[in-house]
Amino acid sequence: MNEKARPMVDKELQVAVKETKRIFVCKTELRDACLDQLRQSLISTRNNLTRDHIYNYIGQGNKENVVVTQI
């Protein structure tokens, strides 16, 4: 998989927010954390979607990592 990161269009962002709210409807702490991370990533000037950045982030420890995928 050699896809490049690109900005989300408004429709994709709306779907991501809606799905996050649906998935974590009973887990409000996780929902709020995911939505906050999404907002932060949208305003970030850092390229934080690279494989190396994600591996380093996971490797820092003291975190509970949650991976959300759409089936």
N, CA, C and O atoms as a GROMACS GRO file, in nm:
protein
  284
    1MET      N    1   0.085  -0.117   0.000
    1MET     CA    2   0.000   0.000   0.000
    1MET      C    3   0.090   0.124   0.000
    1MET      O    4   0.157   0.150   0.099
    2ASN      N    5   0.091   0.196  -0.107
    2ASN     CA    6   0.176   0.314  -0.120
    2ASN      C    7   0.094   0.441  -0.138
    2ASN      O    8   0.127   0.526  -0.220
    3GLU      N    9  -0.012   0.453  -0.060
    3GLU     CA   10  -0.094   0.572  -0.070
    3GLU      C   11  -0.027   0.689   0.001
    3GLU      O   12   0.038   0.670   0.104
    4LYS      N   13  -0.044   0.807  -0.052
    4LYS     CA   14   0.009   0.928   0.009
    4LYS      C   15  -0.101   0.994   0.092
    4LYS      O   16  -0.219   0.986   0.057
    5ALA      N   17  -0.062   1.057   0.200
    5ALA     CA   18  -0.158   1.131   0.283
    5ALA      C   19  -0.205   1.254   0.205
    5ALA      O   20  -0.126   1.317   0.135
    6ARG      N   21  -0.330   1.285   0.219
    6ARG     CA   22  -0.387   1.403   0.154
    6ARG      C   23  -0.490   1.463   0.248
    6ARG      O   24  -0.542   1.393   0.335
    7PRO      N   25  -0.520   1.589   0.232
    7PRO     CA   26  -0.622   1.651   0.317
    7PRO      C   27  -0.759   1.588   0.294
    7PRO      O   28  -0.792   1.547   0.183
    8MET      N   29  -0.837   1.579   0.401
    8MET     CA   30  -0.972   1.526   0.390
    8MET      C   31  -1.063   1.634   0.331
    8MET      O   32  -1.051   1.752   0.364
    9VAL      N   33  -1.152   1.593   0.244
    9VAL     CA   34  -1.254   1.686   0.196
    9VAL      C   35  -1.365   1.692   0.300
    9VAL      O   36  -1.374   1.604   0.386
   10ASP      N   37  -1.450   1.795   0.293
   10ASP     CA   38  -1.554   1.815   0.395
   10ASP      C   39  -1.643   1.693   0.414
   10ASP      O   40  -1.676   1.657   0.527
   11LYS      N   41  -1.681   1.630   0.306
   11LYS     CA   42  -1.770   1.512   0.314
   11LYS      C   43  -1.702   1.399   0.390
   11LYS      O   44  -1.766   1.333   0.472
   12GLU      N   45  -1.574   1.375   0.363
   12GLU     CA   46  -1.500   1.270   0.434
   12GLU      C   47  -1.490   1.302   0.584
   12GLU      O   48  -1.502   1.213   0.668
   13LEU      N   49  -1.469   1.428   0.615
   13LEU     CA   50  -1.460   1.469   0.754
   13LEU      C   51  -1.593   1.447   0.825
   13LEU      O   52  -1.596   1.397   0.937
   14GLN      N   53  -1.702   1.484   0.760
   14GLN     CA   54  -1.834   1.463   0.819
   14GLN      C   55  -1.861   1.315   0.844
   14GLN      O   56  -1.915   1.278   0.948
   15VAL      N   57  -1.823   1.230   0.750
   15VAL     CA   58  -1.842   1.086   0.766
   15VAL      C   59  -1.756   1.034   0.880
   15VAL      O   60  -1.802   0.952   0.960
   16ALA      N   61  -1.632   1.080   0.890
   16ALA     CA   62  -1.542   1.036   0.998
   16ALA      C   63  -1.598   1.073   1.135
   16ALA      O   64  -1.596   0.991   1.227
   17VAL      N   65  -1.649   1.195   1.148
   17VAL     CA   66  -1.706   1.239   1.276
   17VAL      C   67  -1.831   1.157   1.308
   17VAL      O   68  -1.848   1.112   1.421
   18LYS      N   69  -1.917   1.138   1.210
   18LYS     CA   70  -2.040   1.062   1.231
   18LYS      C   71  -2.010   0.918   1.272
   18LYS      O   72  -2.071   0.866   1.365
   19GLU      N   73  -1.916   0.854   1.204
   19GLU     CA   74  -1.880   0.716   1.235
   19GLU      C   75  -1.815   0.704   1.373
   19GLU      O   76  -1.840   0.609   1.446
   20THR      N   77  -1.731   0.801   1.408
   20THR     CA   78  -1.668   0.801   1.540
   20THR      C   79  -1.775   0.810   1.648
   20THR      O   80  -1.769   0.739   1.749
   21LYS      N   81  -1.870   0.898   1.628
   21LYS     CA   82  -1.979   0.912   1.725
   21LYS      C   83  -2.062   0.785   1.734
   21LYS      O   84  -2.107   0.747   1.842
   22ARG      N   85  -2.084   0.718   1.620
   22ARG     CA   86  -2.163   0.594   1.619
   22ARG      C   87  -2.089   0.481   1.689
   22ARG      O   88  -2.146   0.409   1.770
   23ILE      N   89  -1.961   0.467   1.658
   23ILE     CA   90  -1.882   0.358   1.715
   23ILE      C   91  -1.867   0.372   1.865
   23ILE      O   92  -1.875   0.273   1.938
   24PHE      N   93  -1.845   0.493   1.912
   24PHE     CA   94  -1.819   0.515   2.054
   24PHE      C   95  -1.939   0.578   2.125
   24PHE      O   96  -1.921   0.659   2.216
   25VAL      N   97  -2.061   0.541   2.085
   25VAL     CA   98  -2.180   0.601   2.143
   25VAL      C   99  -2.187   0.578   2.295
   25VAL      O  100  -2.236   0.665   2.367
   26CYS      N  101  -2.141   0.466   2.343
   26CYS     CA  102  -2.145   0.435   2.487
   26CYS      C  103  -2.013   0.465   2.557
   26CYS      O  104  -2.008   0.465   2.680
   27LYS      N  105  -1.909   0.490   2.484
   27LYS     CA  106  -1.776   0.516   2.542
   27LYS      C  107  -1.740   0.661   2.514
   27LYS      O  108  -1.659   0.690   2.425
   28THR      N  109  -1.799   0.752   2.590
   28THR     CA  110  -1.784   0.894   2.560
   28THR      C  111  -1.640   0.943   2.577
   28THR      O  112  -1.597   1.034   2.506
   29GLU      N  113  -1.566   0.884   2.671
   29GLU     CA  114  -1.426   0.927   2.688
   29GLU      C  115  -1.344   0.895   2.564
   29GLU      O  116  -1.265   0.978   2.519
   30LEU      N  117  -1.361   0.775   2.508
   30LEU     CA  118  -1.289   0.738   2.386
   30LEU      C  119  -1.337   0.823   2.268
   30LEU      O  120  -1.256   0.867   2.186
   31ARG      N  121  -1.468   0.845   2.260
   31ARG     CA  122  -1.523   0.927   2.151
   31ARG      C  123  -1.464   1.067   2.153
   31ARG      O  124  -1.419   1.118   2.051
   32ASP      N  125  -1.465   1.128   2.271
   32ASP     CA  126  -1.413   1.265   2.281
   32ASP      C  127  -1.264   1.271   2.250
   32ASP      O  128  -1.217   1.365   2.187
   33ALA      N  129  -1.188   1.169   2.295
   33ALA     CA  130  -1.045   1.166   2.268
   33ALA      C  131  -1.018   1.150   2.118
   33ALA      O  132  -0.929   1.216   2.064
   34CYS      N  133  -1.095   1.065   2.051
   34CYS     CA  134  -1.078   1.046   1.906
   34CYS      C  135  -1.113   1.172   1.829
   34CYS      O  136  -1.041   1.210   1.736
   35LEU      N  137  -1.222   1.236   1.867
   35LEU     CA  138  -1.263   1.358   1.797
   35LEU      C  139  -1.164   1.471   1.821
   35LEU      O  140  -1.136   1.551   1.732
   36ASP      N  141  -1.110   1.477   1.943
   36ASP     CA  142  -1.009   1.579   1.974
   36ASP      C  143  -0.883   1.555   1.892
   36ASP      O  144  -0.824   1.649   1.839
   37GLN      N  145  -0.841   1.428   1.882
   37GLN     CA  146  -0.722   1.395   1.803
   37GLN      C  147  -0.745   1.429   1.656
   37GLN      O  148  -0.654   1.478   1.588
   38LEU      N  149  -0.865   1.403   1.606
   38LEU     CA  150  -0.898   1.437   1.468
   38LEU      C  151  -0.886   1.587   1.446
   38LEU      O  152  -0.827   1.632   1.348
   39ARG      N  153  -0.943   1.665   1.537
   39ARG     CA  154  -0.936   1.812   1.524
   39ARG      C  155  -0.791   1.860   1.528
   39ARG      O  156  -0.751   1.945   1.450
   40GLN      N  157  -0.713   1.803   1.621
   40GLN     CA  158  -0.572   1.844   1.632
   40GLN      C  159  -0.495   1.808   1.506
   40GLN      O  160  -0.411   1.886   1.461
   41SER      N  161  -0.522   1.693   1.450
   41SER     CA  162  -0.449   1.652   1.329
   41SER      C  163  -0.485   1.741   1.210
   41SER      O  164  -0.402   1.763   1.121
   42LEU      N  165  -0.607   1.792   1.208
   42LEU     CA  166  -0.649   1.878   1.097
   42LEU      C  167  -0.580   2.014   1.101
   42LEU      O  168  -0.556   2.074   0.996
   43ILE      N  169  -0.547   2.064   1.220
   43ILE     CA  170  -0.482   2.195   1.230
   43ILE      C  171  -0.330   2.185   1.241
   43ILE      O  172  -0.260   2.286   1.241
   44SER      N  173  -0.279   2.063   1.252
   44SER     CA  174  -0.135   2.043   1.267
   44SER      C  175  -0.061   2.074   1.137
   44SER      O  176  -0.110   2.046   1.028
   45THR      N  177   0.057   2.132   1.152
   45THR     CA  178   0.141   2.156   1.034
   45THR      C  179   0.241   2.042   1.016
   45THR      O  180   0.313   2.037   0.916
   46ARG      N  181   0.245   1.951   1.114
   46ARG     CA  182   0.336   1.836   1.103
   46ARG      C  183   0.273   1.727   1.018
   46ARG      O  184   0.151   1.710   1.018
   47ASN      N  185   0.355   1.655   0.948
   47ASN     CA  186   0.306   1.541   0.871
   47ASN      C  187   0.303   1.421   0.966
   47ASN      O  188   0.400   1.346   0.976
   48ASN      N  189   0.190   1.403   1.036
   48ASN     CA  190   0.182   1.299   1.137
   48ASN      C  191   0.112   1.173   1.088
   48ASN      O  192   0.068   1.091   1.168
   49LEU      N  193   0.101   1.158   0.958
   49LEU     CA  194   0.041   1.037   0.904
   49LEU      C  195   0.142   0.944   0.838
   49LEU      O  196   0.104   0.852   0.767
   50THR      N  197   0.268   0.968   0.861
   50THR     CA  198   0.369   0.879   0.805
   50THR      C  199   0.379   0.753   0.890
   50THR      O  200   0.347   0.755   1.008
   51ARG      N  201   0.423   0.646   0.830
   51ARG     CA  202   0.439   0.519   0.901
   51ARG      C  203   0.533   0.533   1.018
   51ARG      O  204   0.504   0.485   1.128
   52ASP      N  205   0.646   0.599   0.998
   52ASP     CA  206   0.745   0.613   1.105
   52ASP      C  207   0.690   0.695   1.222
   52ASP      O  208   0.713   0.660   1.337
   53HIS      N  209   0.619   0.802   1.192
   53HIS     CA  210   0.562   0.884   1.299
   53HIS      C  211   0.462   0.802   1.382
   53HIS      O  212   0.463   0.810   1.505
   54ILE      N  213   0.378   0.725   1.316
   54ILE     CA  214   0.278   0.644   1.387
   54ILE      C  215   0.347   0.538   1.472
   54ILE      O  216   0.308   0.517   1.587
   55TYR      N  217   0.448   0.469   1.418
   55TYR     CA  218   0.521   0.368   1.496
   55TYR      C  219   0.589   0.431   1.618
   55TYR      O  220   0.587   0.374   1.727
   56ASN      N  221   0.650   0.548   1.601
   56ASN     CA  222   0.713   0.617   1.714
   56ASN      C  223   0.610   0.657   1.818
   56ASN      O  224   0.636   0.646   1.938
   57TYR      N  225   0.495   0.702   1.775
   57TYR     CA  226   0.389   0.742   1.867
   57TYR      C  227   0.341   0.622   1.948
   57TYR      O  228   0.324   0.632   2.070
   58ILE      N  229   0.319   0.511   1.881
   58ILE     CA  230   0.274   0.390   1.951
   58ILE      C  231   0.381   0.341   2.047
   58ILE      O  232   0.349   0.296   2.157
   59GLY      N  233   0.506   0.350   2.008
   59GLY     CA  234   0.617   0.301   2.089
   59GLY      C  235   0.648   0.383   2.212
   59GLY      O  236   0.727   0.340   2.297
   60GLN      N  237   0.588   0.502   2.225
   60GLN     CA  238   0.617   0.587   2.340
   60GLN      C  239   0.563   0.529   2.470
   60GLN      O  240   0.613   0.564   2.577
   61GLY      N  241   0.465   0.442   2.465
   61GLY     CA  242   0.411   0.379   2.585
   61GLY      C  243   0.318   0.470   2.662
   61GLY      O  244   0.290   0.583   2.624
   62ASN      N  245   0.269   0.416   2.775
   62ASN     CA  246   0.176   0.486   2.864
   62ASN      C  247   0.050   0.533   2.791
   62ASN      O  248  -0.009   0.635   2.828
   63LYS      N  249   0.010   0.460   2.690
   63LYS     CA  250  -0.110   0.494   2.615
   63LYS      C  251  -0.189   0.367   2.588
   63LYS      O  252  -0.133   0.257   2.582
   64GLU      N  253  -0.317   0.384   2.573
   64GLU     CA  254  -0.400   0.274   2.525
   64GLU      C  255  -0.432   0.306   2.379
   64GLU      O  256  -0.506   0.401   2.351
   65ASN      N  257  -0.377   0.229   2.288
   65ASN     CA  258  -0.396   0.256   2.146
   65ASN      C  259  -0.526   0.195   2.098
   65ASN      O  260  -0.556   0.079   2.128
   66VAL      N  261  -0.602   0.273   2.024
   66VAL     CA  262  -0.728   0.228   1.968
   66VAL      C  263  -0.720   0.248   1.818
   66VAL      O  264  -0.694   0.359   1.770
   67VAL      N  265  -0.743   0.142   1.743
   67VAL     CA  266  -0.741   0.150   1.598
   67VAL      C  267  -0.884   0.132   1.549
   67VAL      O  268  -0.951   0.034   1.583
   68VAL      N  269  -0.931   0.225   1.469
   68VAL     CA  270  -1.067   0.219   1.414
   68VAL      C  271  -1.056   0.205   1.265
   68VAL      O  272  -0.992   0.287   1.199
   69THR      N  273  -1.117   0.101   1.212
   69THR     CA  274  -1.119   0.080   1.067
   69THR      C  275  -1.262   0.063   1.022
   69THR      O  276  -1.348   0.024   1.101
   70GLN      N  277  -1.288   0.092   0.898
   70GLN     CA  278  -1.422   0.073   0.843
   70GLN      C  279  -1.422  -0.054   0.762
   70GLN      O  280  -1.336  -0.074   0.676
   71ILE      N  281  -1.518  -0.140   0.789
   71ILE     CA  282  -1.526  -0.268   0.719
   71ILE      C  283  -1.618  -0.257   0.601
   71ILE      O  284  -1.639  -0.354   0.529
   0.00000   0.00000   0.00000
